[in-house]
Amino acid sequence: MSERAAPFYCPYCGDEDLRPNEEGHGAWECGACNRAFRLKFLGLLARGVQRTDTGGDRI
């Protein structure tokens, strides 16, 4: 099983000073705004990917 990708920036302040938090998997802390947060994958949406292209004429 592969590991999940790390977040690139804090969802609260936008800074990139992130480190894993002691709370466990998916928990991160921001050194800039001193906040801790957890990321969690909820699952795939039942509707899937919808295409807006109708296949009409293209120029």
Short mmCIF file of the C-alpha atoms (twelve columns), coordinates in Angstrom:
data_MODEL
# 
_entry.id   MODEL 
# 
loop_
_atom_site.group_PDB 
_atom_site.id 
_atom_site.type_symbol 
_atom_site.label_atom_id 
_atom_site.label_alt_id 
_atom_site.label_comp_id 
_atom_site.label_asym_id 
_atom_site.label_seq_id 
_atom_site.Cartn_x 
_atom_site.Cartn_y 
_atom_site.Cartn_z 
_atom_site.pdbx_PDB_model_num 
ATOM 1  C CA . MET A 1  0.000   0.000  0.000   1 
ATOM 2  C CA . SER A 2  1.376   3.422  -0.899  1 
ATOM 3  C CA . GLU A 3  1.454   6.362  1.481   1 
ATOM 4  C CA . ARG A 4  -0.803  9.344  0.985   1 
ATOM 5  C CA . ALA A 5  0.594   12.617 -0.272  1 
ATOM 6  C CA . ALA A 6  1.360   15.359 2.231   1 
ATOM 7  C CA . PRO A 7  -0.522  18.669 2.062   1 
ATOM 8  C CA . PHE A 8  1.345   21.499 0.330   1 
ATOM 9  C CA . TYR A 9  -0.019  24.353 2.465   1 
ATOM 10 C CA . CYS A 10 -2.030  25.071 5.609   1 
ATOM 11 C CA . PRO A 11 -5.798  25.288 4.898   1 
ATOM 12 C CA . TYR A 12 -6.090  28.133 7.436   1 
ATOM 13 C CA . CYS A 13 -3.218  30.521 6.667   1 
ATOM 14 C CA . GLY A 14 -1.743  29.168 3.423   1 
ATOM 15 C CA . ASP A 15 1.799   28.832 4.776   1 
ATOM 16 C CA . GLU A 16 4.001   25.882 3.823   1 
ATOM 17 C CA . ASP A 17 5.582   25.304 7.270   1 
ATOM 18 C CA . LEU A 18 3.841   21.963 7.928   1 
ATOM 19 C CA . ARG A 19 4.941   18.916 9.927   1 
ATOM 20 C CA . PRO A 20 3.217   15.697 10.951  1 
ATOM 21 C CA . ASN A 21 1.363   15.957 14.264  1 
ATOM 22 C CA . GLU A 22 1.705   13.457 17.118  1 
ATOM 23 C CA . GLU A 23 -2.021  12.613 16.920  1 
ATOM 24 C CA . GLY A 24 -1.358  10.058 14.196  1 
ATOM 25 C CA . HIS A 25 -2.128  9.377  10.551  1 
ATOM 26 C CA . GLY A 26 -3.471  12.395 8.664   1 
ATOM 27 C CA . ALA A 27 -2.758  14.888 11.470  1 
ATOM 28 C CA . TRP A 28 -0.623  17.929 10.645  1 
ATOM 29 C CA . GLU A 29 0.487   21.095 12.408  1 
ATOM 30 C CA . CYS A 30 1.357   24.485 10.975  1 
ATOM 31 C CA . GLY A 31 4.352   26.313 12.409  1 
ATOM 32 C CA . ALA A 32 3.167   29.663 11.046  1 
ATOM 33 C CA . CYS A 33 -0.334  29.900 12.568  1 
ATOM 34 C CA . ASN A 34 0.149   27.292 15.328  1 
ATOM 35 C CA . ARG A 35 -2.919  25.281 14.284  1 
ATOM 36 C CA . ALA A 36 -3.314  21.518 14.086  1 
ATOM 37 C CA . PHE A 37 -5.636  19.836 11.610  1 
ATOM 38 C CA . ARG A 38 -6.461  16.385 10.284  1 
ATOM 39 C CA . LEU A 39 -6.964  15.326 6.667   1 
ATOM 40 C CA . LYS A 40 -9.257  12.435 5.900   1 
ATOM 41 C CA . PHE A 41 -10.344 10.842 2.641   1 
ATOM 42 C CA . LEU A 42 -14.099 10.321 2.804   1 
ATOM 43 C CA . GLY A 43 -14.589 8.228  -0.327  1 
ATOM 44 C CA . LEU A 44 -15.647 8.473  -3.935  1 
ATOM 45 C CA . LEU A 45 -18.822 10.239 -4.935  1 
ATOM 46 C CA . ALA A 46 -21.584 8.009  -6.257  1 
ATOM 47 C CA . ARG A 47 -22.244 10.260 -9.237  1 
ATOM 48 C CA . GLY A 48 -18.683 9.872  -10.538 1 
ATOM 49 C CA . VAL A 49 -17.174 12.219 -13.070 1 
ATOM 50 C CA . GLN A 50 -19.674 14.003 -15.270 1 
ATOM 51 C CA . ARG A 51 -18.674 15.331 -18.674 1 
ATOM 52 C CA . THR A 52 -20.024 18.656 -19.869 1 
ATOM 53 C CA . ASP A 53 -18.834 18.128 -23.453 1 
ATOM 54 C CA . THR A 54 -21.817 17.266 -25.658 1 
ATOM 55 C CA . GLY A 55 -19.692 16.150 -28.565 1 
ATOM 56 C CA . GLY A 56 -20.811 19.034 -30.806 1 
ATOM 57 C CA . ASP A 57 -18.897 20.594 -33.672 1 
ATOM 58 C CA . ARG A 58 -15.437 21.891 -32.881 1 
ATOM 59 C CA . ILE A 59 -13.712 24.701 -34.684 1 
# 
